[in-house]
Amino acid sequence: MAFSLYDATVANYLQILGAAGGFLDKSLAHFREKGIDPAEVVETRLANDMLPFRFQVVSLAHHSRGAMDAAKNGVFVPPAPKGEDFAGLQALVADARDELSKWTPEAVDALIGRDVVFKLGERSLPFTAEGFLMSFSLPNFFFHATTAYDILRHKGAPIGKRDFMGRLKLKT
């Protein structure tokens, strides 16, 4: 069987979103046990000039579920600022995972060659679906997943590399 666009994108999105759901749950339990307000965590930044934890998690959904929607519909725009609390962020990750699990390899691979435009204000960047997913969305997805994980570690959550990696695709 050949390696496909589905394998490179949706399969990775599902693995890391599943892991993110787990490390969000584990972190929230720790914060509650230690008396750390989840509302404080949601606003945490690692540096003054970076966006907070909330944005990192929103971007996980946007650069996975939203990316696949863009590859199908032809347009991708940055995520709109929202006011999700910790529970809302957990739900966003779960919803993205549920929606992505509906994609079939055939449906994803059928997107190859389609036009996708990234719109940022007046600026438009043209891509093919595979170029958009592989060179823009997937790197952003991993960046925001890593940053969300790092913020939780910075706040003292007892999570490690295995929590970040999630369920491995082992040979059966």
C-alpha positions in Angstrom: 0.0 0.0 0.0 1.3 3.4 -0.9 1.8 6.2 1.6 -1.0 8.8 1.1 -2.0 12.4 1.9 -4.4 10.9 4.5 -1.5 9.1 6.2 0.6 12.3 6.2 -2.2 14.6 7.5 -5.4 13.2 9.1 -3.6 10.2 10.7 -1.1 12.6 12.4 -3.8 15.1 13.4 -5.8 12.2 15.0 -2.8 10.9 16.9 -1.8 14.3 18.3 -5.3 15.5 19.0 -5.9 12.3 20.9 -2.7 12.9 22.9 -3.7 16.6 23.5 -7.0 15.5 24.9 -5.1 13.2 27.3 -2.6 15.8 28.4 -5.3 18.4 28.8 -7.3 16.0 31.1 -4.2 15.0 33.1 -3.1 18.6 33.5 -6.5 19.8 34.6 -6.6 17.1 37.3 -3.2 18.2 38.5 -4.2 21.9 38.5 -7.4 21.1 40.5 -5.4 19.0 43.0 -2.8 21.8 43.5 -5.4 24.6 43.7 -4.2 26.2 40.4 -7.0 28.1 38.7 -7.6 26.8 35.1 -8.6 30.3 34.1 -5.1 31.4 34.9 -3.6 28.6 32.8 -5.8 29.5 29.8 -4.2 33.0 29.8 -0.6 31.8 30.3 2.2 32.8 27.8 5.8 31.6 27.7 6.9 35.1 26.5 5.2 38.5 26.6 5.0 38.7 22.8 3.4 35.3 22.2 -0.3 34.3 22.2 -1.7 32.5 25.3 -2.4 28.9 25.9 -6.0 29.4 24.8 -4.8 30.4 21.3 -2.5 27.5 21.1 -5.3 25.0 21.6 -7.7 26.8 19.3 -5.0 26.6 16.7 -4.7 22.9 17.1 -8.3 22.5 16.0 -8.0 25.2 13.3 -4.8 23.7 11.7 -6.3 20.2 11.7 -10.1 20.1 11.3 -10.1 23.7 9.9 -7.3 22.8 7.5 -9.1 19.8 6.1 -12.3 21.9 5.7 -10.1 24.5 3.8 -8.6 21.9 1.6 -12.1 20.8 0.7 -13.7 24.3 0.4 -10.7 26.2 -1.0 -10.2 29.0 1.6 -8.4 29.2 4.9 -8.4 32.2 7.3 -6.8 32.6 10.7 -8.9 31.5 13.7 -11.1 34.2 15.2 -10.3 35.1 18.8 -12.6 33.3 21.2 -13.1 33.2 24.9 -13.0 29.5 25.6 -12.3 28.3 29.2 -10.3 25.2 29.9 -13.4 22.9 29.5 -14.2 24.7 26.2 -10.7 24.0 24.9 -11.0 20.4 25.9 -14.3 20.2 24.0 -12.8 21.9 21.0 -10.0 19.3 20.8 -12.5 16.4 21.2 -14.8 17.9 18.5 -11.9 18.3 16.1 -10.9 14.7 16.6 -14.4 13.5 16.1 -14.9 15.4 12.9 -11.5 14.3 11.5 -12.3 10.7 12.3 -15.0 10.9 9.7 -12.5 11.6 6.8 -11.6 8.6 4.7 -8.3 8.1 3.0 -10.1 8.3 -0.4 -11.7 11.6 0.4 -8.5 13.1 1.6 -6.5 11.8 -1.4 -9.2 13.2 -3.7 -8.2 16.7 -2.5 -4.8 16.5 -4.2 -4.3 19.2 -6.8 -7.2 21.4 -5.6 -6.7 25.1 -5.0 -6.5 26.5 -1.5 -6.1 30.2 -0.7 -4.8 31.4 2.7 -6.4 34.8 3.3 -5.0 37.2 5.8 -6.7 40.5 5.5 -6.0 41.8 2.0 -3.2 39.3 1.4 -3.8 35.9 -0.3 -1.4 33.0 -0.6 -2.2 30.4 -3.2 -1.5 26.7 -2.6 -2.5 23.3 -3.8 -4.3 21.3 -1.1 -1.3 19.1 -0.5 1.1 22.1 -0.5 -1.1 23.9 2.0 -1.5 20.9 4.3 2.1 19.8 4.2 4.0 23.1 4.1 1.7 25.4 6.1 -1.0 23.7 8.2 0.9 20.6 9.4 3.9 22.6 10.6 1.6 25.1 12.3 -0.4 22.2 13.9 2.8 20.7 15.5 4.1 24.1 16.5 0.9 24.9 18.4 0.6 21.4 19.9 4.2 21.7 21.2 3.6 25.2 22.6 0.4 24.2 24.4 2.3 21.2 25.9 5.2 23.4 26.9 2.9 25.9 28.6 1.3 23.1 30.6 4.7 21.8 31.6 5.7 25.4 32.5 2.7 25.5 34.9 3.8 22.3 36.6 1.6 19.7 34.9 3.1 16.2 35.3 3.1 15.3 31.6 6.0 14.0 29.6 7.0 13.0 26.0 4.8 9.9 26.0 1.8 12.1 26.8 2.6 14.4 23.9 3.2 11.6 21.4 0.0 9.7 22.1 -0.9 6.3 20.6 1.9 5.1 18.3 1.1 3.4 15.0 2.9 0.1 15.8 3.2 -2.7 13.3 0.5 -5.3 14.0 
